[in-house]
Amino acid sequence: MSADNSITVDVVSDVVCPWCFIGQKRLDKAVAAASDVEVHIRWRPFQLDPTIPPEGKDRREYMMAKFGSEQRIRDIHARIEPLGEAEGISFAFDAIKIAPNTLDAHRLIRWAGAAGEAVQNRLVRRLFQLNFEEGANLGDHAVLIGAAREAGMDASVVETLLPTDADVDAVRTEIATASRMGITGVPCFLLEDKYAVMGAQDAGTLTDAIRQVAAAKVRGELEKVD
Protein backbone atom coordinates (compact mmCIF):
# COMPACT_ATOMS: atom_id res chain seq x y z
CA MET A 1 0.00 0.00 0.00
CA SER A 2 1.42 3.37 -0.99
CA ALA A 3 2.06 5.78 1.86
CA ASP A 4 0.37 8.41 -0.29
CA ASN A 5 -2.80 6.33 -0.54
CA SER A 6 -3.93 7.24 2.96
CA ILE A 7 -6.44 9.61 4.49
CA THR A 8 -7.47 10.82 7.90
CA VAL A 9 -11.10 10.66 8.96
CA ASP A 10 -12.11 12.88 11.87
CA VAL A 11 -15.34 11.59 13.40
CA VAL A 12 -17.29 14.29 15.22
CA SER A 13 -19.59 12.45 17.59
CA ASP A 14 -21.08 12.11 21.05
CA VAL A 15 -20.95 8.82 22.96
CA VAL A 16 -24.62 9.11 23.96
CA CYS A 17 -25.76 9.45 20.35
CA PRO A 18 -27.18 6.14 19.07
CA TRP A 19 -26.66 7.21 15.46
CA CYS A 20 -22.98 7.75 16.26
CA PHE A 21 -22.71 4.16 17.50
CA ILE A 22 -24.34 2.97 14.28
CA GLY A 23 -22.05 5.28 12.33
CA GLN A 24 -18.98 3.83 14.06
CA LYS A 25 -20.00 0.30 13.05
CA ARG A 26 -20.61 1.39 9.45
CA LEU A 27 -17.29 3.21 9.33
CA ASP A 28 -15.56 0.00 10.44
CA LYS A 29 -17.21 -1.81 7.52
CA ALA A 30 -16.24 0.97 5.12
CA VAL A 31 -12.60 0.92 6.22
CA ALA A 32 -12.51 -2.86 5.75
CA ALA A 33 -14.09 -2.54 2.29
CA ALA A 34 -11.64 0.18 1.24
CA SER A 35 -8.69 -2.00 2.17
CA ASP A 36 -6.59 -0.41 -0.58
CA VAL A 37 -6.62 2.86 1.39
CA GLU A 38 -4.85 3.40 4.70
CA VAL A 39 -7.44 5.11 6.89
CA HIS A 40 -6.49 6.90 10.09
CA ILE A 41 -9.40 7.69 12.42
CA ARG A 42 -9.52 10.46 15.00
CA TRP A 43 -12.48 11.05 17.31
CA ARG A 44 -13.61 14.64 17.87
CA PRO A 45 -16.02 15.88 20.57
CA PHE A 46 -19.61 17.04 20.26
CA GLN A 47 -22.22 17.34 22.99
CA LEU A 48 -25.85 16.74 22.17
CA ASP A 49 -26.77 18.55 25.38
CA PRO A 50 -24.02 20.41 27.26
CA THR A 51 -26.62 21.79 29.71
CA ILE A 52 -26.95 18.47 31.53
CA PRO A 53 -25.38 18.90 35.00
CA PRO A 54 -22.19 16.98 35.89
CA GLU A 55 -24.18 14.49 37.97
CA GLY A 56 -26.50 13.79 35.04
CA LYS A 57 -30.29 13.57 34.94
CA ASP A 58 -32.80 10.77 35.33
CA ARG A 59 -33.00 9.51 31.75
CA ARG A 60 -36.70 8.75 31.74
CA GLU A 61 -37.57 12.23 33.01
CA TYR A 62 -35.07 13.75 30.58
CA MET A 63 -36.53 11.90 27.60
CA MET A 64 -40.09 12.74 28.61
CA ALA A 65 -39.22 16.42 28.83
CA LYS A 66 -37.54 16.24 25.43
CA PHE A 67 -40.03 14.14 23.48
CA GLY A 68 -43.28 14.61 25.39
CA SER A 69 -44.67 11.10 25.67
CA GLU A 70 -43.77 7.49 26.39
CA GLN A 71 -45.21 6.47 23.04
CA ARG A 72 -42.96 8.82 21.10
CA ILE A 73 -39.92 7.57 23.00
CA ARG A 74 -40.88 3.96 22.26
CA ASP A 75 -41.38 4.82 18.59
CA ILE A 76 -37.92 6.40 18.40
CA HIS A 77 -36.30 3.40 20.04
CA ALA A 78 -38.24 1.00 17.82
CA ARG A 79 -36.91 2.78 14.74
CA ILE A 80 -33.29 2.66 15.91
CA GLU A 81 -33.13 -0.86 17.37
CA PRO A 82 -33.38 -2.86 14.11
CA LEU A 83 -30.82 -0.59 12.46
CA GLY A 84 -28.49 -1.28 15.35
CA GLU A 85 -29.18 -5.00 15.21
CA ALA A 86 -28.14 -5.00 11.55
CA GLU A 87 -24.78 -3.60 12.64
CA GLY A 88 -24.31 -6.02 15.53
CA ILE A 89 -25.53 -3.61 18.22
CA SER A 90 -27.88 -4.79 20.97
CA PHE A 91 -29.42 -1.51 22.08
CA ALA A 92 -30.69 -1.74 25.66
CA PHE A 93 -32.34 1.65 26.02
CA ASP A 94 -34.39 0.61 29.05
CA ALA A 95 -31.17 -0.20 30.92
CA ILE A 96 -29.94 3.40 30.67
CA LYS A 97 -30.99 5.10 33.90
CA ILE A 98 -28.92 8.30 33.74
CA ALA A 99 -28.58 10.84 30.93
CA PRO A 100 -24.97 11.94 31.54
CA ASN A 101 -23.04 15.07 30.75
CA THR A 102 -20.39 13.73 28.36
CA LEU A 103 -17.69 16.36 28.87
CA ASP A 104 -15.53 14.05 30.98
CA ALA A 105 -15.98 11.22 28.50
CA HIS A 106 -14.69 13.51 25.75
CA ARG A 107 -11.72 14.51 27.89
CA LEU A 108 -10.94 10.82 28.27
CA ILE A 109 -11.23 10.28 24.52
CA ARG A 110 -8.82 13.17 23.98
CA TRP A 111 -6.28 11.60 26.34
CA ALA A 112 -6.71 8.27 24.62
CA GLY A 113 -5.81 9.95 21.33
CA ALA A 114 -2.51 11.04 22.87
CA ALA A 115 -1.87 7.37 23.70
CA GLY A 116 -2.37 6.36 20.07
CA GLU A 117 -4.99 5.82 17.39
CA ALA A 118 -5.62 2.20 18.34
CA VAL A 119 -6.12 3.07 22.01
CA GLN A 120 -8.57 5.84 21.15
CA ASN A 121 -10.55 3.57 18.85
CA ARG A 122 -10.78 0.86 21.52
CA LEU A 123 -11.91 3.40 24.10
CA VAL A 124 -14.63 4.95 21.94
CA ARG A 125 -16.02 1.55 21.04
CA ARG A 126 -16.06 0.55 24.70
CA LEU A 127 -17.84 3.74 25.74
CA PHE A 128 -20.55 3.15 23.14
CA GLN A 129 -20.99 -0.41 24.40
CA LEU A 130 -21.10 0.64 28.04
CA ASN A 131 -23.77 3.25 27.44
CA PHE A 132 -26.02 1.57 24.91
CA GLU A 133 -25.63 -2.15 25.58
CA GLU A 134 -24.90 -2.19 29.32
CA GLY A 135 -26.69 0.94 30.56
CA ALA A 136 -23.59 2.27 32.34
CA ASN A 137 -23.43 5.89 33.43
CA LEU A 138 -20.75 7.60 31.32
CA GLY A 139 -20.68 10.49 33.76
CA ASP A 140 -19.44 8.17 36.51
CA HIS A 141 -15.67 8.48 36.90
CA ALA A 142 -15.38 4.86 38.00
CA VAL A 143 -16.97 3.77 34.71
CA LEU A 144 -14.63 5.99 32.71
CA ILE A 145 -11.56 4.75 34.60
CA GLY A 146 -12.59 1.16 33.97
CA ALA A 147 -13.06 1.86 30.27
CA ALA A 148 -9.65 3.53 30.13
CA ARG A 149 -8.03 0.50 31.71
CA GLU A 150 -9.75 -1.85 29.25
CA ALA A 151 -8.56 0.30 26.33
CA GLY A 152 -4.96 0.05 27.47
CA MET A 153 -4.58 3.47 29.08
CA ASP A 154 -2.81 4.18 32.36
CA ALA A 155 -5.82 4.10 34.67
CA SER A 156 -3.95 5.70 37.54
CA VAL A 157 -3.19 8.78 35.45
CA VAL A 158 -6.83 8.98 34.34
CA GLU A 159 -7.97 8.66 37.94
CA THR A 160 -5.73 11.58 38.87
CA LEU A 161 -6.79 13.81 35.97
CA LEU A 162 -10.56 13.31 35.92
CA PRO A 163 -11.33 15.30 39.12
CA THR A 164 -9.31 18.25 37.77
CA ASP A 165 -10.08 20.73 35.00
CA ALA A 166 -7.42 19.24 32.74
CA ASP A 167 -8.37 19.77 29.07
CA VAL A 168 -11.86 21.03 29.87
CA ASP A 169 -11.21 24.23 27.92
CA ALA A 170 -9.54 22.34 25.07
CA VAL A 171 -12.55 20.04 24.62
CA ARG A 172 -15.00 22.93 24.78
CA THR A 173 -12.94 24.79 22.19
CA GLU A 174 -13.09 21.79 19.86
CA ILE A 175 -16.84 21.59 20.29
CA ALA A 176 -17.16 25.31 19.54
CA THR A 177 -15.00 24.86 16.45
CA ALA A 178 -17.32 22.13 15.17
CA SER A 179 -20.25 24.49 15.67
CA ARG A 180 -18.51 27.26 13.73
CA MET A 181 -17.91 24.78 10.91
CA GLY A 182 -21.68 24.34 10.70
CA ILE A 183 -21.84 20.92 12.33
CA THR A 184 -25.19 20.85 14.11
CA GLY A 185 -25.77 17.10 14.19
CA VAL A 186 -23.68 13.97 14.52
CA PRO A 187 -22.07 11.80 13.44
CA CYS A 188 -20.12 13.87 10.96
CA PHE A 189 -17.20 12.33 9.11
CA LEU A 190 -14.55 14.82 7.97
CA LEU A 191 -12.22 13.34 5.38
CA GLU A 192 -8.85 15.09 5.11
CA ASP A 193 -10.50 18.23 6.54
CA LYS A 194 -11.95 18.81 3.07
CA TYR A 195 -14.98 16.61 2.59
CA ALA A 196 -17.82 16.06 5.03
CA VAL A 197 -20.18 13.11 5.16
CA MET A 198 -23.09 13.96 7.45
CA GLY A 199 -25.09 11.43 9.40
CA ALA A 200 -24.85 7.66 9.87
CA GLN A 201 -24.58 6.93 6.16
CA ASP A 202 -24.47 3.35 4.96
CA ALA A 203 -21.10 1.66 4.70
CA GLY A 204 -21.13 1.82 0.90
CA THR A 205 -21.44 5.60 0.91
CA LEU A 206 -18.58 5.90 3.37
CA THR A 207 -16.45 3.48 1.34
CA ASP A 208 -17.00 5.52 -1.83
CA ALA A 209 -16.15 8.75 -0.01
CA ILE A 210 -12.94 7.24 1.38
CA ARG A 211 -11.82 6.01 -2.03
CA GLN A 212 -12.73 9.23 -3.84
CA VAL A 213 -10.94 11.47 -1.35
CA ALA A 214 -7.89 9.17 -1.28
CA ALA A 215 -7.74 9.20 -5.09
CA ALA A 216 -8.06 12.98 -5.19
CA LYS A 217 -5.26 13.26 -2.64
CA VAL A 218 -2.98 11.06 -4.76
CA ARG A 219 -3.73 13.19 -7.83
CA GLY A 220 -3.07 16.39 -5.92
CA GLU A 221 -6.64 17.50 -6.57
CA LEU A 222 -7.95 17.40 -3.03
CA GLU A 223 -8.70 21.11 -2.95
CA LYS A 224 -11.35 20.42 -5.65
CA VAL A 225 -13.18 17.89 -3.50
CA ASP A 226 -15.63 19.86 -1.38
C-alpha positions as CSV (number, residue, x, y, z in Angstrom):
1,M,0.0,0.0,0.0
2,S,1.4,3.4,-1.0
3,A,2.1,5.8,1.9
4,D,0.4,8.4,-0.3
5,N,-2.8,6.3,-0.5
6,S,-3.9,7.2,3.0
7,I,-6.4,9.6,4.5
8,T,-7.5,10.8,7.9
9,V,-11.1,10.7,9.0
10,D,-12.1,12.9,11.9
11,V,-15.3,11.6,13.4
12,V,-17.3,14.3,15.2
13,S,-19.6,12.5,17.6
14,D,-21.1,12.1,21.1
15,V,-20.9,8.8,23.0
16,V,-24.6,9.1,24.0
17,C,-25.8,9.5,20.3
18,P,-27.2,6.1,19.1
19,W,-26.7,7.2,15.5
20,C,-23.0,7.7,16.3
21,F,-22.7,4.2,17.5
22,I,-24.3,3.0,14.3
23,G,-22.0,5.3,12.3
24,Q,-19.0,3.8,14.1
25,K,-20.0,0.3,13.1
26,R,-20.6,1.4,9.5
27,L,-17.3,3.2,9.3
28,D,-15.6,0.0,10.4
29,K,-17.2,-1.8,7.5
30,A,-16.2,1.0,5.1
31,V,-12.6,0.9,6.2
32,A,-12.5,-2.9,5.8
33,A,-14.1,-2.5,2.3
34,A,-11.6,0.2,1.2
35,S,-8.7,-2.0,2.2
36,D,-6.6,-0.4,-0.6
37,V,-6.6,2.9,1.4
38,E,-4.8,3.4,4.7
39,V,-7.4,5.1,6.9
40,H,-6.5,6.9,10.1
41,I,-9.4,7.7,12.4
42,R,-9.5,10.5,15.0
43,W,-12.5,11.0,17.3
44,R,-13.6,14.6,17.9
45,P,-16.0,15.9,20.6
46,F,-19.6,17.0,20.3
47,Q,-22.2,17.3,23.0
48,L,-25.8,16.7,22.2
49,D,-26.8,18.5,25.4
50,P,-24.0,20.4,27.3
51,T,-26.6,21.8,29.7
52,I,-27.0,18.5,31.5
53,P,-25.4,18.9,35.0
54,P,-22.2,17.0,35.9
55,E,-24.2,14.5,38.0
56,G,-26.5,13.8,35.0
57,K,-30.3,13.6,34.9
58,D,-32.8,10.8,35.3
59,R,-33.0,9.5,31.8
60,R,-36.7,8.7,31.7
61,E,-37.6,12.2,33.0
62,Y,-35.1,13.8,30.6
63,M,-36.5,11.9,27.6
64,M,-40.1,12.7,28.6
65,A,-39.2,16.4,28.8
66,K,-37.5,16.2,25.4
67,F,-40.0,14.1,23.5
68,G,-43.3,14.6,25.4
69,S,-44.7,11.1,25.7
70,E,-43.8,7.5,26.4
71,Q,-45.2,6.5,23.0
72,R,-43.0,8.8,21.1
73,I,-39.9,7.6,23.0
74,R,-40.9,4.0,22.3
75,D,-41.4,4.8,18.6
76,I,-37.9,6.4,18.4
77,H,-36.3,3.4,20.0
78,A,-38.2,1.0,17.8
79,R,-36.9,2.8,14.7
80,I,-33.3,2.7,15.9
81,E,-33.1,-0.9,17.4
82,P,-33.4,-2.9,14.1
83,L,-30.8,-0.6,12.5
84,G,-28.5,-1.3,15.3
85,E,-29.2,-5.0,15.2
86,A,-28.1,-5.0,11.5
87,E,-24.8,-3.6,12.6
88,G,-24.3,-6.0,15.5
89,I,-25.5,-3.6,18.2
90,S,-27.9,-4.8,21.0
91,F,-29.4,-1.5,22.1
92,A,-30.7,-1.7,25.7
93,F,-32.3,1.6,26.0
94,D,-34.4,0.6,29.1
95,A,-31.2,-0.2,30.9
96,I,-29.9,3.4,30.7
97,K,-31.0,5.1,33.9
98,I,-28.9,8.3,33.7
99,A,-28.6,10.8,30.9
100,P,-25.0,11.9,31.5
101,N,-23.0,15.1,30.7
102,T,-20.4,13.7,28.4
103,L,-17.7,16.4,28.9
104,D,-15.5,14.1,31.0
105,A,-16.0,11.2,28.5
106,H,-14.7,13.5,25.8
107,R,-11.7,14.5,27.9
108,L,-10.9,10.8,28.3
109,I,-11.2,10.3,24.5
110,R,-8.8,13.2,24.0
111,W,-6.3,11.6,26.3
112,A,-6.7,8.3,24.6
113,G,-5.8,9.9,21.3
114,A,-2.5,11.0,22.9
115,A,-1.9,7.4,23.7
116,G,-2.4,6.4,20.1
117,E,-5.0,5.8,17.4
118,A,-5.6,2.2,18.3
119,V,-6.1,3.1,22.0
120,Q,-8.6,5.8,21.1
121,N,-10.5,3.6,18.8
122,R,-10.8,0.9,21.5
123,L,-11.9,3.4,24.1
124,V,-14.6,4.9,21.9
125,R,-16.0,1.5,21.0
126,R,-16.1,0.5,24.7
127,L,-17.8,3.7,25.7
128,F,-20.5,3.2,23.1
129,Q,-21.0,-0.4,24.4
130,L,-21.1,0.6,28.0
131,N,-23.8,3.2,27.4
132,F,-26.0,1.6,24.9
133,E,-25.6,-2.1,25.6
134,E,-24.9,-2.2,29.3
135,G,-26.7,0.9,30.6
136,A,-23.6,2.3,32.3
137,N,-23.4,5.9,33.4
138,L,-20.7,7.6,31.3
139,G,-20.7,10.5,33.8
140,D,-19.4,8.2,36.5
141,H,-15.7,8.5,36.9
142,A,-15.4,4.9,38.0
143,V,-17.0,3.8,34.7
144,L,-14.6,6.0,32.7
145,I,-11.6,4.8,34.6
146,G,-12.6,1.2,34.0
147,A,-13.1,1.9,30.3
148,A,-9.7,3.5,30.1
149,R,-8.0,0.5,31.7
150,E,-9.7,-1.9,29.2
151,A,-8.6,0.3,26.3
152,G,-5.0,0.1,27.5
153,M,-4.6,3.5,29.1
154,D,-2.8,4.2,32.4
155,A,-5.8,4.1,34.7
156,S,-3.9,5.7,37.5
157,V,-3.2,8.8,35.4
158,V,-6.8,9.0,34.3
159,E,-8.0,8.7,37.9
160,T,-5.7,11.6,38.9
161,L,-6.8,13.8,36.0
162,L,-10.6,13.3,35.9
163,P,-11.3,15.3,39.1
164,T,-9.3,18.2,37.8
165,D,-10.1,20.7,35.0
166,A,-7.4,19.2,32.7
167,D,-8.4,19.8,29.1
168,V,-11.9,21.0,29.9
169,D,-11.2,24.2,27.9
170,A,-9.5,22.3,25.1
171,V,-12.6,20.0,24.6
172,R,-15.0,22.9,24.8
173,T,-12.9,24.8,22.2
174,E,-13.1,21.8,19.9
175,I,-16.8,21.6,20.3
176,A,-17.2,25.3,19.5
177,T,-15.0,24.9,16.4
178,A,-17.3,22.1,15.2
179,S,-20.2,24.5,15.7
180,R,-18.5,27.3,13.7
181,M,-17.9,24.8,10.9
182,G,-21.7,24.3,10.7
183,I,-21.8,20.9,12.3
184,T,-25.2,20.8,14.1
185,G,-25.8,17.1,14.2
186,V,-23.7,14.0,14.5
187,P,-22.1,11.8,13.4
188,C,-20.1,13.9,11.0
189,F,-17.2,12.3,9.1
190,L,-14.5,14.8,8.0
191,L,-12.2,13.3,5.4
192,E,-8.8,15.1,5.1
193,D,-10.5,18.2,6.5
194,K,-11.9,18.8,3.1
195,Y,-15.0,16.6,2.6
196,A,-17.8,16.1,5.0
197,V,-20.2,13.1,5.2
198,M,-23.1,14.0,7.5
199,G,-25.1,11.4,9.4
200,A,-24.9,7.7,9.9
201,Q,-24.6,6.9,6.2
202,D,-24.5,3.3,5.0
203,A,-21.1,1.7,4.7
204,G,-21.1,1.8,0.9
205,T,-21.4,5.6,0.9
206,L,-18.6,5.9,3.4
207,T,-16.5,3.5,1.3
208,D,-17.0,5.5,-1.8
209,A,-16.1,8.7,0.0
210,I,-12.9,7.2,1.4
211,R,-11.8,6.0,-2.0
212,Q,-12.7,9.2,-3.8
213,V,-10.9,11.5,-1.4
214,A,-7.9,9.2,-1.3
215,A,-7.7,9.2,-5.1
216,A,-8.1,13.0,-5.2
217,K,-5.3,13.3,-2.6
218,V,-3.0,11.1,-4.8
219,R,-3.7,13.2,-7.8
220,G,-3.1,16.4,-5.9
221,E,-6.6,17.5,-6.6
222,L,-7.9,17.4,-3.0
223,E,-8.7,21.1,-3.0
224,K,-11.4,20.4,-5.6
225,V,-13.2,17.9,-3.5
226,D,-15.6,19.9,-1.4
